[in-house]
Amino acid sequence: MFDRPSGGERAVLVSVGIGHPVDPADTSEFQALAASAGIYGVATVLAHRPRPDPKYFVGSGKAEEIRQIAEANDAAVILVDQSLSPSQERNLEKLTSRRVLDRNGLILDIFSQRARSFEGKLQVELAQLSHLSTRLVRGWTHLERQKGGIGLRGPGETQLETDRRLIGKRIKTLRLRLEKLGRQRDTGRHVRREVPVPTVALVGYTNAGKSTLFNALTGADTYVADKLFATLDPTVRQLKLAGVGAVVLADTVGFVRELPHELVAAFRSTLLEAREADLLLHVVDASDPLRQERVEQVRGVLRGIGAGESPELLVFNKIDLLDEAPRVLEDASGVPAQAWISAARNSGLNELRAAIARAVRPSQQRRTLHVQLSAGAVRSLLYQRNAVRAERQQDDGSWELDVELAASEIDKLAGHPGVKLKDIAPQLVRRGVAA
């Protein structure tokens, strides 16, 4: 039995390649994660194994090397860039007499520092408790050991069971609260569906520049910093586009390689903003040499939450670091597929707005509607949608409106009492530059 070591800021970083050598890019990302958590890496240890060691994950020889390096550098914590089992984590702690955190634990710690909103804090606490519930293995000083003999049996197991029960009760409470908040989010999404306003969700690998782009497009003041997971709390703002009117732009949490399952589960209601969106703005760091791998990793998470088939517009950000020119590339059907911009330099944002307008309403048509006085609410709604291009007042007070809408929406309006679709061939609309 031992006392569980307290945490510290000086750390030994351990990168392990299973079945292959350690990728330097993965090591750099792990170092960035540690820095984002406020941890100072005093040494980095690389290891390569064909398969994980059941006891220490890294093998007994490498574990002893880590212990010696930690002692020589006065490190208080050891970070392992892999997911450790509870027993492997405890065995390493017992050998090194230092706090051990695996990759999941480190990311959870970063999330706990970043969460600001009530919902975000609940989501992080739920993920932390789910992670902790498998690690209650008599590692804390308040858990006394049981001893054999008359009068020597301690309350150790009772305390463990009490802790498990308290954690289970708290997890249940958190899930109920998050379900209630999720229902409130569903209500908000339902209201937005009642008034057909398109929703655009920003997704992407962490530190790709999502929040910077969100601020540049909407004028918001979302926190921005050059660190991983700088912002966690989802933010929703209105964005006005020429030819489309107002759309809802939602900034979501950033993704990372091997995002812990506890976090994906806890943030599921937040990530539903991405699943319910009419368009995903997938922000990519254009200067990242592994940008294609990052794109696939993000798409993997999106598939996991049911958003894998959502329309996507790739936004390659930070082109100022590559001396690239802003541009928009279309797919074979003429719908924008890529936009190359620099959010920090406000370069290419007008082209991006136009691309969003074309991508979110790719099949809009220009038609003429005859609207009776009794359907004045329809006319008002069309103006709110910024869908009216011309209006002509008729002698009887009714209106003739030239509108631009999706074909399905025009068909729906044509069935409304007091609205008649003039028999004129539809014209396909091609979007211009946003206002």
Backbone torsions as a table, in degrees:
resi	resn	phi	psi	omega
1	MET	NA	145.1	-178.3
2	PHE	-146.3	161.5	175.4
3	ASP	-83.9	132.6	-179.6
4	ARG	-67.2	124.5	-177.2
5	PRO	-66.5	149.8	175.3
6	SER	-80.8	161.8	-178.1
7	GLY	-75.2	170.6	179.2
8	GLY	-159.5	175.7	-175.7
9	GLU	-99.4	-21.2	177.5
10	ARG	-88.2	127.2	-172.2
11	ALA	-138.2	151.1	168.3
12	VAL	-99.3	125.4	-179.4
13	LEU	-96.8	127.3	-177.3
14	VAL	-116.4	114.0	177.1
15	SER	-106.2	126.2	-174.5
16	VAL	-122.2	128.7	173.7
17	GLY	-101.0	121.2	179.9
18	ILE	-100.8	111.2	179.7
19	GLY	82.3	-0.9	179.9
20	HIS	-160.7	158.7	177.3
21	PRO	-63.1	159.0	179.6
22	VAL	-67.3	131.4	177.4
23	ASP	-79.6	122.5	179.5
24	PRO	-56.3	-33.0	178.9
25	ALA	-64.7	-39.7	178.0
26	ASP	-66.3	-37.7	177.6
27	THR	-64.2	-41.2	178.7
28	SER	-63.4	-41.3	178.7
29	GLU	-64.9	-39.7	179.0
30	PHE	-64.2	-39.7	176.4
31	GLN	-63.3	-37.6	177.7
32	ALA	-67.3	-38.2	175.7
33	LEU	-60.7	-44.3	179.4
34	ALA	-62.5	-43.1	179.3
35	ALA	-63.8	-37.9	179.1
36	SER	-64.5	-27.4	178.2
37	ALA	-84.7	-0.2	-179.1
38	GLY	81.3	22.8	-178.0
39	ILE	-103.4	137.3	179.3
40	TYR	-99.7	114.2	179.6
41	GLY	-79.6	115.2	-178.3
42	VAL	-90.4	-18.6	179.2
43	ALA	-161.8	152.7	177.1
44	THR	-123.3	129.2	-179.9
45	VAL	-114.0	127.4	178.5
46	LEU	-104.3	139.5	179.5
47	ALA	-140.0	150.0	179.4
48	HIS	-136.9	123.2	-179.5
49	ARG	-135.2	146.6	175.8
50	PRO	-68.6	-30.0	177.7
51	ARG	-154.7	156.1	-179.0
52	PRO	-64.4	143.3	173.9
53	ASP	-76.1	131.2	-176.0
54	PRO	-61.1	-30.8	-174.4
55	LYS	-89.2	-51.3	-174.2
56	TYR	-115.3	-2.7	-174.4
57	PHE	72.3	-41.9	-176.1
58	VAL	-100.0	-4.2	-176.7
59	GLY	94.3	153.5	-174.5
60	SER	-67.2	-39.1	179.4
61	GLY	-63.9	-46.8	179.7
62	LYS	-67.5	-34.8	178.0
63	ALA	-63.3	-41.2	177.0
64	GLU	-65.0	-38.0	176.6
65	GLU	-62.0	-42.0	178.3
66	ILE	-62.3	-41.3	179.3
67	ARG	-60.8	-44.7	-179.1
68	GLN	-65.4	-41.5	179.5
69	ILE	-65.4	-40.1	178.8
70	ALA	-63.0	-41.7	178.4
71	GLU	-66.8	-42.5	-178.0
72	ALA	-65.4	-30.3	-177.3
73	ASN	-103.0	8.1	179.0
74	ASP	53.0	43.1	179.0
75	ALA	-82.7	141.5	-178.2
76	ALA	-100.7	-13.6	-177.3
77	VAL	-144.7	149.5	177.6
78	ILE	-119.9	125.5	-179.7
79	LEU	-108.8	129.9	-179.0
80	VAL	-115.7	126.1	-176.6
81	ASP	-83.8	50.5	175.1
82	GLN	-153.1	168.4	175.4
83	SER	-90.3	115.8	-178.7
84	LEU	-94.4	148.5	171.1
85	SER	-75.4	158.5	178.3
86	PRO	-55.0	-39.7	-178.7
87	SER	-68.9	-39.1	177.5
88	GLN	-63.8	-40.8	178.7
89	GLU	-63.3	-43.7	-178.8
90	ARG	-68.5	-38.9	179.6
91	ASN	-64.6	-40.3	178.0
92	LEU	-66.5	-39.4	178.5
93	GLU	-64.0	-41.6	-179.2
94	LYS	-65.9	-38.8	-179.6
95	LEU	-70.3	-43.3	-173.5
96	THR	-93.2	-14.0	-174.9
97	SER	56.3	35.5	179.5
98	ARG	-137.5	155.9	178.0
99	ARG	-66.1	134.6	178.8
100	VAL	-118.3	129.4	176.1
101	LEU	-124.2	130.9	173.6
102	ASP	-88.1	-177.1	-176.1
103	ARG	-59.9	-43.3	179.7
104	ASN	-61.6	-44.0	179.6
105	GLY	-63.5	-36.8	179.0
106	LEU	-66.4	-45.0	180.0
107	ILE	-64.8	-38.8	177.2
108	LEU	-62.4	-38.1	178.1
109	ASP	-64.6	-40.5	177.9
110	ILE	-63.8	-43.7	179.9
111	PHE	-62.1	-38.0	-179.5
112	SER	-65.6	-30.3	177.5
113	GLN	-75.2	-31.4	-171.0
114	ARG	-89.9	-28.0	-174.2
115	ALA	-60.4	132.9	-178.6
116	ARG	-121.4	-40.1	-177.1
117	SER	-78.6	162.9	178.8
118	PHE	-59.8	-45.1	-179.5
119	GLU	-65.1	-42.4	-179.9
120	GLY	-61.4	-40.8	178.9
121	LYS	-65.7	-39.6	177.5
122	LEU	-63.7	-41.9	-178.8
123	GLN	-63.4	-43.0	-179.5
124	VAL	-67.8	-41.7	179.4
125	GLU	-62.3	-41.1	178.0
126	LEU	-60.9	-44.7	179.6
127	ALA	-64.1	-41.3	179.8
128	GLN	-64.5	-44.3	-179.2
129	LEU	-67.5	-36.4	176.6
130	SER	-62.8	-38.5	178.1
131	HIS	-70.6	-41.0	-176.5
132	LEU	-71.4	-30.1	-173.3
133	SER	-60.6	-23.5	179.0
134	THR	-91.5	1.3	-173.5
135	ARG	-120.0	19.8	175.4
136	LEU	-86.6	82.7	-174.8
137	VAL	-126.2	57.7	173.9
138	ARG	52.7	47.7	179.8
139	GLY	-108.1	4.8	-175.6
140	TRP	-116.1	147.4	-173.7
141	THR	-66.6	-24.3	-178.2
142	HIS	-77.7	-5.0	178.4
143	LEU	-98.3	98.9	-178.5
144	GLU	-74.2	149.1	179.0
145	ARG	-79.4	151.9	169.7
146	GLN	-80.4	141.4	177.4
147	LYS	-122.5	150.3	178.7
148	GLY	-78.2	160.2	176.2
149	GLY	102.9	157.4	-179.3
150	ILE	-66.0	127.3	176.7
151	GLY	81.2	0.2	-177.1
152	LEU	-111.8	4.2	-179.1
153	ARG	-78.3	114.5	-177.8
154	GLY	-86.8	174.5	-177.2
155	PRO	-90.3	23.7	-174.5
156	GLY	-57.2	-54.6	-178.6
157	GLU	-64.1	-36.9	177.7
158	THR	-60.5	-42.2	179.7
159	GLN	-65.5	-40.6	177.2
160	LEU	-60.6	-45.4	-179.8
161	GLU	-64.6	-37.1	177.4
162	THR	-63.6	-43.8	178.8
163	ASP	-61.5	-44.6	-180.0
164	ARG	-62.3	-40.5	-179.3
165	ARG	-66.2	-42.2	179.5
166	LEU	-65.4	-41.0	178.4
167	ILE	-65.7	-43.1	178.5
168	GLY	-61.3	-39.3	178.9
169	LYS	-66.3	-41.6	179.6
170	ARG	-66.2	-40.6	177.8
171	ILE	-60.1	-43.1	178.9
172	LYS	-61.9	-43.3	179.0
173	THR	-62.5	-43.8	-179.5
174	LEU	-63.2	-41.5	-179.9
175	ARG	-63.7	-39.2	178.1
176	LEU	-64.5	-41.4	179.3
177	ARG	-65.5	-41.5	-179.7
178	LEU	-69.2	-33.5	175.6
179	GLU	-63.6	-39.2	178.2
180	LYS	-65.0	-44.7	177.4
181	LEU	-64.4	-35.5	177.5
182	GLY	-63.5	-38.8	177.2
183	ARG	-65.4	-36.4	176.9
184	GLN	-64.5	-40.3	176.6
185	ARG	-64.0	-40.5	178.5
186	ASP	-61.8	-38.2	177.7
187	THR	-62.4	-43.6	177.8
188	GLY	-62.1	-41.2	178.0
189	ARG	-67.1	-35.6	178.8
190	HIS	-64.8	-41.8	178.0
191	VAL	-62.3	-40.9	179.5
192	ARG	-66.5	-31.1	177.6
193	ARG	-73.2	-32.9	178.1
194	GLU	-62.5	-44.2	172.8
195	VAL	-98.3	104.3	-167.5
196	PRO	-65.4	80.4	176.2
197	VAL	-105.3	122.0	-178.8
198	PRO	-61.6	146.7	177.0
199	THR	-113.7	130.8	178.4
200	VAL	-120.5	127.0	-178.2
201	ALA	-112.2	132.5	174.8
202	LEU	-86.4	123.2	176.1
203	VAL	-130.1	166.9	177.5
204	GLY	154.2	170.7	177.5
205	TYR	-66.2	146.8	-178.6
206	THR	-60.2	143.7	179.7
207	ASN	69.9	21.8	176.4
208	ALA	-85.3	-10.5	178.9
209	GLY	104.1	24.1	-178.3
210	LYS	-62.9	-48.5	-176.6
211	SER	-67.3	-36.0	176.1
212	THR	-62.7	-43.6	178.4
213	LEU	-66.3	-41.4	178.7
214	PHE	-58.1	-45.6	178.6
215	ASN	-64.7	-40.8	-177.6
216	ALA	-65.8	-35.9	-177.8
217	LEU	-79.6	-35.5	-171.4
218	THR	-110.0	-12.2	-175.9
219	GLY	76.6	15.7	178.7
220	ALA	-76.2	173.6	-179.5
221	ASP	-123.0	42.2	177.6
222	THR	-60.6	140.3	-178.2
223	TYR	-60.1	133.3	-179.1
224	VAL	-129.7	133.3	176.0
225	ALA	-155.7	154.4	-179.6
226	ASP	-84.4	68.1	178.5
227	LYS	-152.5	160.3	-178.9
228	LEU	-73.9	139.2	179.2
229	PHE	56.3	44.1	179.4
230	ALA	-62.4	-35.1	178.5
231	THR	-128.9	139.4	179.2
232	LEU	-117.2	-38.4	-172.2
233	ASP	-71.3	129.3	-179.3
234	PRO	-67.3	140.0	179.5
235	THR	-126.2	137.0	-179.0
236	VAL	-123.1	129.6	178.8
237	ARG	-137.7	163.4	177.8
238	GLN	-92.2	138.6	177.1
239	LEU	-127.6	125.5	-178.9
240	LYS	-98.1	130.2	-178.3
241	LEU	-125.3	140.1	177.6
242	ALA	-64.0	133.6	178.0
243	GLY	84.3	-12.8	-179.8
244	VAL	-120.7	-35.2	-175.6
245	GLY	92.5	-144.4	-176.5
246	ALA	-83.4	136.1	169.8
247	VAL	-124.3	157.7	177.4
248	VAL	-95.4	122.4	179.2
249	LEU	-107.8	122.1	-177.5
250	ALA	-116.1	127.7	176.2
251	ASP	-95.6	123.5	-176.7
252	THR	-110.5	172.1	-179.9
253	VAL	-65.6	145.3	178.5
254	GLY	-75.3	154.9	179.3
255	PHE	-103.1	166.4	179.0
256	VAL	-151.9	161.0	177.7
257	ARG	-58.0	131.5	178.1
258	GLU	54.4	52.8	175.6
259	LEU	-61.7	129.1	-176.5
260	PRO	-55.1	139.1	-179.2
261	HIS	-61.5	-33.4	178.9
262	GLU	-60.3	-36.9	-179.0
263	LEU	-73.1	-40.8	179.0
264	VAL	-60.7	-41.4	179.6
265	ALA	-67.5	-43.2	-177.3
266	ALA	-67.8	-35.5	-177.0
267	PHE	-94.4	16.1	-174.9
268	ARG	-61.0	-40.7	-179.4
269	SER	-65.8	-36.9	177.2
270	THR	-67.2	-41.6	-178.1
271	LEU	-70.9	-13.8	176.2
272	LEU	-63.6	-22.2	174.2
273	GLU	-57.0	-36.2	177.9
274	ALA	-73.4	-40.5	-177.4
275	ARG	-67.7	-33.6	-176.8
276	GLU	-88.7	-3.3	-174.0
277	ALA	-72.5	148.4	174.0
278	ASP	-75.6	-23.6	-178.7
279	LEU	-151.0	137.5	173.6
280	LEU	-102.4	123.0	170.6
281	LEU	-91.2	100.4	-176.8
282	HIS	-89.6	101.3	-174.9
283	VAL	-83.9	130.0	-176.6
284	VAL	-126.7	137.4	173.5
285	ASP	-75.8	105.1	-176.3
286	ALA	-63.7	-23.3	-177.9
287	SER	-86.2	-5.8	-179.2
288	ASP	-76.3	120.9	179.8
289	PRO	-63.7	-19.0	179.2
290	LEU	-106.7	31.4	-173.2
291	ARG	-61.7	-35.2	-179.0
292	GLN	-68.1	-37.4	176.3
293	GLU	-64.8	-39.6	178.9
294	ARG	-63.2	-40.3	178.8
295	VAL	-59.6	-45.8	-178.5
296	GLU	-67.6	-35.0	178.4
297	GLN	-66.0	-40.6	177.6
298	VAL	-65.9	-43.2	179.1
299	ARG	-62.3	-32.7	176.8
300	GLY	-63.2	-42.3	177.1
301	VAL	-65.7	-41.1	179.8
302	LEU	-62.3	-39.4	176.2
303	ARG	-63.3	-34.8	-179.2
304	GLY	-66.4	-25.9	179.6
305	ILE	-104.3	9.9	175.8
306	GLY	85.0	18.0	-179.2
307	ALA	-110.3	16.9	-175.7
308	GLY	-67.8	-23.4	-177.3
309	GLU	-101.1	4.7	-179.3
310	SER	-69.0	145.1	176.0
311	PRO	-57.1	140.2	-173.3
312	GLU	-132.5	137.0	172.1
313	LEU	-119.5	112.0	179.2
314	LEU	-73.9	126.0	179.0
315	VAL	-115.1	105.8	179.1
316	PHE	-86.1	107.3	-175.7
317	ASN	-94.9	168.3	176.9
318	LYS	65.7	36.4	179.1
319	ILE	-69.7	-15.3	177.0
320	ASP	-64.2	-22.9	177.9
321	LEU	-79.6	-11.2	-178.8
322	LEU	-115.9	-0.6	-175.0
323	ASP	57.7	36.6	177.1
324	GLU	-91.0	152.9	178.0
325	ALA	-90.7	144.0	176.8
326	PRO	-65.0	139.4	-178.8
327	ARG	-164.2	163.9	176.7
328	VAL	-125.5	129.8	179.5
329	LEU	-111.2	138.8	-177.4
330	GLU	-106.8	158.4	174.5
331	ASP	-86.5	-173.7	-175.0
332	ALA	-63.5	-26.1	-179.8
333	SER	-90.2	3.0	178.1
334	GLY	87.0	7.1	178.0
335	VAL	-90.5	134.9	179.7
336	PRO	-56.3	131.9	-179.5
337	ALA	-116.0	-29.2	-179.5
338	GLN	-139.7	144.5	172.9
339	ALA	-133.4	129.4	-179.1
340	TRP	-107.3	117.0	-172.6
341	ILE	-142.8	174.3	168.4
342	SER	-133.0	104.6	-178.1
343	ALA	-66.1	-37.1	-178.0
344	ALA	-66.6	-31.4	-178.9
345	ARG	-99.2	3.0	-176.5
346	ASN	55.1	36.4	-178.3
347	SER	-101.3	124.2	177.7
348	GLY	83.5	9.7	-176.7
349	LEU	-72.7	-35.3	176.2
350	ASN	-62.6	-42.8	177.8
351	GLU	-64.1	-36.5	178.7
352	LEU	-66.3	-43.2	178.7
353	ARG	-59.1	-43.4	178.6
354	ALA	-64.4	-38.3	179.1
355	ALA	-65.8	-39.5	177.8
356	ILE	-62.4	-44.2	-179.9
357	ALA	-60.2	-40.9	-179.6
358	ARG	-73.5	-34.7	-177.5
359	ALA	-76.8	-34.9	-176.8
360	VAL	-77.5	-25.4	176.2
361	ARG	-130.2	67.0	-172.5
362	PRO	-69.4	-21.8	-173.9
363	SER	-116.7	35.0	-178.9
364	GLN	-71.8	147.0	179.1
365	GLN	-125.6	155.0	172.5
366	ARG	-102.6	120.4	-179.9
367	ARG	-133.8	166.4	178.5
368	THR	-112.1	127.8	-179.4
369	LEU	-114.3	138.1	171.8
370	HIS	-100.2	115.1	-174.2
371	VAL	-112.2	120.1	178.5
372	GLN	-75.5	164.1	178.5
373	LEU	-59.8	-33.4	-179.1
374	SER	-66.7	-17.2	-179.6
375	ALA	-108.0	34.2	179.9
376	GLY	-60.6	-29.6	178.5
377	ALA	-63.9	-32.8	178.2
378	VAL	-66.6	-42.9	177.9
379	ARG	-60.2	-43.8	179.6
380	SER	-61.1	-42.9	179.6
381	LEU	-64.1	-39.2	179.1
382	LEU	-63.8	-36.6	177.0
383	TYR	-70.2	-37.3	176.1
384	GLN	-61.7	-35.7	178.8
385	ARG	-78.1	-4.5	-177.2
386	ASN	58.8	37.1	-176.8
387	ALA	-98.9	-8.5	-176.6
388	VAL	-87.9	127.1	178.8
389	ARG	-104.5	-25.2	177.8
390	ALA	-159.2	150.9	179.8
391	GLU	-138.3	137.1	177.3
392	ARG	-130.2	123.2	-179.8
393	GLN	-81.1	134.4	-179.8
394	GLN	-93.6	164.4	-176.7
395	ASP	-60.2	-32.4	-178.7
396	ASP	-86.5	7.6	178.7
397	GLY	92.2	-10.9	178.3
398	SER	-73.2	174.5	-176.4
399	TRP	-123.3	149.3	170.5
400	GLU	-116.8	116.7	-173.2
401	LEU	-116.0	131.3	168.5
402	ASP	-92.0	118.0	-174.5
403	VAL	-124.2	159.0	173.5
404	GLU	-122.5	115.3	-178.3
405	LEU	-149.4	165.9	173.6
406	ALA	-64.9	150.3	-177.3
407	ALA	-57.4	-39.5	-179.6
408	SER	-65.1	-37.2	-179.8
409	GLU	-70.7	-36.8	177.7
410	ILE	-64.5	-42.3	178.3
411	ASP	-62.4	-38.0	179.2
412	LYS	-66.1	-42.6	178.8
413	LEU	-64.9	-36.0	-177.5
414	ALA	-64.1	-22.4	178.4
415	GLY	-89.7	2.1	-178.7
416	HIS	-81.7	136.2	177.1
417	PRO	-60.2	133.2	179.9
418	GLY	90.5	-0.1	178.9
419	VAL	-123.2	130.1	179.8
420	LYS	-129.3	133.8	179.5
421	LEU	-88.5	121.7	178.6
422	LYS	-69.8	143.4	-175.3
423	ASP	-80.4	73.8	177.7
424	ILE	-127.3	138.8	-178.2
425	ALA	-59.8	133.9	-179.4
426	PRO	-67.0	148.5	175.9
427	GLN	-112.3	126.8	177.6
428	LEU	-71.0	132.6	-176.4
429	VAL	-94.8	133.8	173.0
430	ARG	-113.3	123.7	-172.3
431	ARG	-70.8	144.7	173.9
432	GLY	-102.5	-161.9	-178.6
433	VAL	-77.7	139.1	-176.2
434	ALA	-67.9	153.8	178.0
435	ALA	-75.7	NA	NA
